[in-house]
């Protein structure tokens, strides 16, 4: 499968879109072929822009295009391939001594021939949380660039923080609320470019203390389930993308 730091090659034929898999035509080289799935012998190859154009049914798609339409196995392969491509593209030199690195471990490591340091793909942990009050309402907020989209609240974990501490800090910074009954919900790789999104639910006992920061979050309101369903139906607000864990949090709350 050919990939870029921002997308993959998809074969969109009469049978529906699938990743464009091709049989290997030469010996394995870690620099240009990265192992995605040993059981299936799936590999990702960084695309060479100078080579031949894609076939008539092949198209270059972003992850946001592929995620809703591919099967789970191919989504996982695409996510991994793009994350590896972005990492290799941005880490061609050793951060310790500046020497050009050599790709090793089937694409999962880089070795510095100068100082001997070994480097691995970076993952940036982030937290996301659904805030629910005593009446069962959900708090949805929006950024200035989102238009009508409303979602739950998220942010990156900083150095020295636990995941739980990051949730408390982000909620206080963005909407000025104290939370309790923090519970783990699930996680999702989010390679835009290299995040791992860890999701929680939390309870808010004093919803009227809401105070948005006015910078990152410019609007936030409490919604009942009926209000969210109605707002989605008439287009008053837009939901998060269906493949996101933010949407899963909201859908789970809607289901009670």
Residue pairs with C-beta under 8 A, 6 or more apart in sequence:
1 8
1 9
1 19
1 20
1 21
1 22
1 36
1 42
1 43
1 44
1 45
1 77
1 78
1 81
2 8
2 9
2 20
2 22
2 44
2 45
2 46
2 47
3 9
3 44
3 45
3 46
3 47
3 78
3 81
3 82
3 84
3 85
4 46
4 47
4 60
4 82
4 85
5 82
5 85
5 86
5 89
5 90
5 193
6 62
6 63
6 82
6 86
7 60
7 61
7 62
7 63
7 65
7 66
7 82
8 19
8 20
8 60
8 61
8 63
8 66
8 78
8 81
8 82
9 19
9 20
9 47
9 54
9 58
9 59
9 60
9 61
10 17
10 18
10 19
10 20
10 58
10 59
10 60
10 61
10 65
10 66
11 17
11 18
11 19
11 20
11 55
11 57
11 58
12 57
12 58
12 59
13 57
16 69
17 61
17 66
17 69
17 70
18 70
18 74
19 66
19 70
19 74
19 77
19 78
20 54
20 55
20 58
21 42
24 33
24 43
28 43
28 106
30 103
30 104
30 105
30 106
30 107
31 102
31 103
32 45
32 46
33 43
33 44
33 45
33 106
33 107
34 43
34 44
34 45
34 81
34 84
34 103
34 106
34 107
34 108
35 42
35 43
35 106
35 107
35 108
36 42
36 43
36 44
36 77
36 80
36 81
37 73
37 77
42 77
44 77
44 80
44 81
44 84
44 85
44 107
46 85
46 88
46 89
54 60
63 78
63 79
63 82
63 191
63 192
64 241
66 74
66 75
66 78
67 75
67 78
67 241
67 243
68 241
68 242
68 243
70 78
75 243
79 189
79 191
80 189
82 191
83 121
83 189
83 191
83 193
83 194
84 107
84 108
84 121
86 191
86 193
86 194
87 121
87 122
87 194
88 103
88 107
88 110
91 101
91 110
91 119
92 100
92 101
93 99
93 100
93 101
94 100
94 101
94 110
94 112
94 114
94 115
94 117
94 119
95 119
96 112
96 115
96 117
97 112
97 114
97 115
97 117
98 114
99 112
99 113
99 114
99 115
100 113
101 110
101 111
101 112
101 113
101 119
102 110
102 111
102 112
102 113
103 109
103 110
104 110
104 111
104 118
108 120
108 121
109 118
109 119
109 120
110 118
110 119
110 120
111 117
111 118
111 119
112 118
112 119
121 194
122 194
123 194
123 195
123 196
124 156
124 157
124 194
124 195
124 196
125 156
125 157
125 163
125 166
125 195
125 196
125 198
126 154
126 155
126 156
126 157
126 190
126 195
126 196
126 197
126 198
127 154
127 155
127 156
127 157
127 163
127 166
127 167
127 170
127 197
127 198
127 199
127 200
128 152
128 153
128 154
128 197
128 198
128 199
128 200
128 245
128 246
128 249
129 152
129 153
129 154
129 167
129 170
129 171
129 179
129 182
129 199
129 200
129 201
129 202
130 138
130 152
130 185
130 199
130 200
130 201
130 202
130 249
130 250
130 253
131 138
131 139
131 152
131 153
131 171
131 175
131 177
131 179
131 202
131 203
131 204
132 138
132 139
132 201
132 202
132 203
132 204
132 253
133 139
133 203
133 204
133 205
133 207
133 222
134 203
134 205
134 207
135 207
135 224
136 224
136 225
137 207
137 222
137 223
137 224
138 152
138 222
138 223
138 225
138 228
138 250
138 253
139 152
139 153
139 175
139 177
139 204
139 207
139 210
139 220
139 221
139 222
139 223
140 150
140 151
140 152
140 220
140 221
140 223
140 228
140 237
140 250
141 150
141 151
141 152
141 153
141 174
141 175
141 212
141 217
141 219
141 220
141 221
142 148
142 149
142 150
142 151
142 217
142 218
142 219
142 220
143 216
143 217
143 218
144 218
147 238
148 235
148 236
148 237
148 238
149 237
149 238
149 239
149 240
150 219
150 221
150 237
150 238
150 239
151 239
151 240
151 246
151 250
152 240
152 246
152 249
152 250
153 170
153 171
153 174
153 175
153 217
154 170
154 197
154 246
155 166
155 169
155 170
155 173
155 174
156 166
156 195
157 163
157 166
158 166
158 169
161 169
163 198
163 200
164 182
164 200
167 179
167 182
167 200
167 202
168 179
168 182
171 177
171 179
171 202
172 178
173 213
174 212
174 213
174 216
174 217
174 220
175 210
175 211
175 212
175 213
175 217
175 220
176 209
176 210
176 211
176 212
176 213
177 204
177 206
177 207
177 209
177 210
178 204
178 205
178 206
178 209
179 202
179 203
179 204
180 202
180 203
180 205
181 202
181 203
182 200
182 201
182 202
183 200
183 201
183 202
184 198
184 199
184 200
185 199
185 200
185 201
185 245
185 248
185 249
185 252
186 199
186 245
186 248
187 196
187 197
187 198
187 199
187 245
188 196
188 197
188 199
188 244
188 245
189 195
189 196
189 197
190 196
190 197
190 244
190 245
197 245
199 245
199 246
199 248
199 249
201 249
201 253
207 222
210 220
210 222
212 218
212 219
212 220
223 231
225 253
225 254
225 256
228 237
228 250
228 254
229 254
230 236
231 237
232 238
232 239
239 247
239 250
240 246
240 247
240 250
241 247
